[in-house]
């Protein structure tokens, strides 16, 4: 048990001792106490002390179990968090590896493949430029036709 779990037991014992000091005559008188199935003759001090200690021990045991169960749940959550962190790290490494493989494939290209790619890009750029010029011409002719209609 932790030190903090002994505080209620200590307080209880202090209360019993305090009460016993001022009422010693009552605490030492033997009484017949019936528990239903057995009758015992014992001083009131012993009976009250034993009953209180049993209650405190049961409460302390339950509290200890509750704390242990919560610690187990926290440990399971910690294991789950570590697993998720490892998964995140693996995913980031895979992404880095994919980028590296793209870079590697670019660097592994043969010079003739690079030249073909450059020529294809040049052709695409020239086609885009021709389309832009055609669109500009069409737009200009539409603007001029609107001007003639207004006049």
C-alpha positions in Angstrom: 0.0 0.0 0.0 1.1 3.5 -0.6 1.8 5.9 2.2 -1.3 8.0 1.3 -3.5 4.9 1.8 -2.4 4.6 5.5 -3.7 8.1 6.3 -7.3 6.9 7.0 -6.1 4.0 9.2 -3.9 6.4 11.2 -6.7 8.9 11.6 -9.1 6.1 12.7 -6.6 4.8 15.3 -6.0 8.3 16.6 -9.8 8.8 17.1 -10.1 5.5 18.9 -7.2 6.3 21.2 -8.5 9.8 21.9 -12.0 8.5 22.7 -10.5 5.7 24.8 -8.4 8.1 26.9 -11.4 10.1 28.0 -13.8 7.2 28.4 -11.5 4.4 29.6 -14.1 3.0 32.0 -16.6 2.4 29.3 -14.1 0.9 26.9 -12.9 -1.7 29.4 -16.3 -3.0 30.5 -16.9 -6.4 28.9 -20.2 -6.6 27.0 -22.1 -9.6 25.6 -22.2 -8.9 21.9 -24.3 -11.2 19.7 -23.5 -11.7 16.1 -26.6 -13.8 15.4 -24.8 -17.2 15.2 -22.4 -16.6 18.1 -22.3 -14.5 21.2 -19.0 -13.0 22.4 -18.0 -11.3 25.6 -15.5 -8.6 24.8 -14.7 -5.0 25.7 -16.3 -2.3 23.6 -12.9 -0.9 22.7 -11.8 -4.1 21.1 -15.1 -4.5 19.2 -15.2 -1.0 17.8 -11.5 -1.1 16.9 -11.7 -4.4 15.1 -14.8 -3.4 13.2 -13.3 -0.2 12.1 -10.0 -1.8 11.0 -11.8 -4.4 9.0 -13.8 -1.7 7.2 -10.6 0.3 6.5 -8.7 -2.7 5.3 -11.6 -3.6 2.9 -11.7 0.0 1.7 -7.9 0.1 1.2 -7.9 -3.2 -0.7 -10.7 -1.9 -3.0 -8.8 1.4 -3.5 -5.6 -0.5 -4.3 -7.4 -2.7 -6.9 -9.0 0.4 -8.4 -5.6 2.2 -8.7 -3.9 -1.0 -10.1 -6.7 -1.4 -12.7 -6.3 2.3 -13.8 -2.5 1.9 -14.1 -3.0 -1.2 -16.3 -5.4 0.7 -18.6 -2.8 3.6 -18.8 -0.1 1.1 -19.7 -2.3 -0.3 -22.5 -3.0 3.2 -23.8 0.8 3.9 -23.7 1.5 0.7 -25.7 -1.2 1.8 -28.2 0.3 5.3 -28.5 3.7 3.8 -29.1 2.3 1.5 -31.8 0.5 4.5 -33.5 3.7 6.5 -33.4 5.7 3.7 -35.0 3.0 3.4 -37.7 3.2 7.2 -38.4 7.0 6.9 -38.7 6.7 4.0 -41.1 4.2 5.9 -43.3 6.5 9.0 -43.4 9.5 6.7 -44.3 7.4 5.1 -47.1 6.6 8.6 -48.4 10.2 9.6 -48.3 11.1 6.4 -50.0 8.6 7.1 -52.8 10.0 10.5 -53.4 13.5 9.1 -53.4 12.5 6.5 -55.9 11.0 9.2 -58.2 14.2 11.2 -57.9 16.2 8.1 -58.6 14.1 7.2 -61.7 14.7 10.7 -63.0 18.4 10.5 -62.5 18.5 7.0 -64.0 16.9 8.1 -67.3 19.1 7.8 -70.3 20.2 11.0 -72.1 18.2 10.1 -75.2 15.0 9.6 -73.1 15.6 13.0 -71.5 16.1 14.5 -75.0 12.8 12.9 -76.2 11.0 14.3 -73.1 12.4 17.8 -73.8 11.3 17.7 -77.4 7.8 16.5 -76.4 7.6 19.4 -73.9 8.7 21.9 -76.6 6.0 20.6 -79.0 3.3 20.8 -76.3 4.4 24.4 -75.5 4.3 25.4 -79.2 0.8 23.9 -79.5 -0.4 25.7 -76.4 1.0 28.9 -77.8 -0.8 28.4 -81.1 -4.1 27.8 -79.3 -3.6 30.9 -77.2 -2.9 32.9 -80.4 -6.1 31.5 -82.1 -8.2 32.3 -79.0 -6.8 35.8 -78.9 -7.6 36.3 -82.6 -11.1 35.0 -82.2 -11.7 37.2 -79.2 -10.4 40.2 -81.1 -12.6 39.5 -84.1 -15.6 39.1 -81.8 -14.8 42.5 -80.2 -14.6 44.2 -83.5 -17.9 42.6 -84.7 -19.6 44.0 -81.7 -18.2 47.4 -82.4 -19.5 47.4 -86.0 -23.0 46.2 -84.9 -23.2 49.1 -82.4 -22.4 51.7 -85.0 
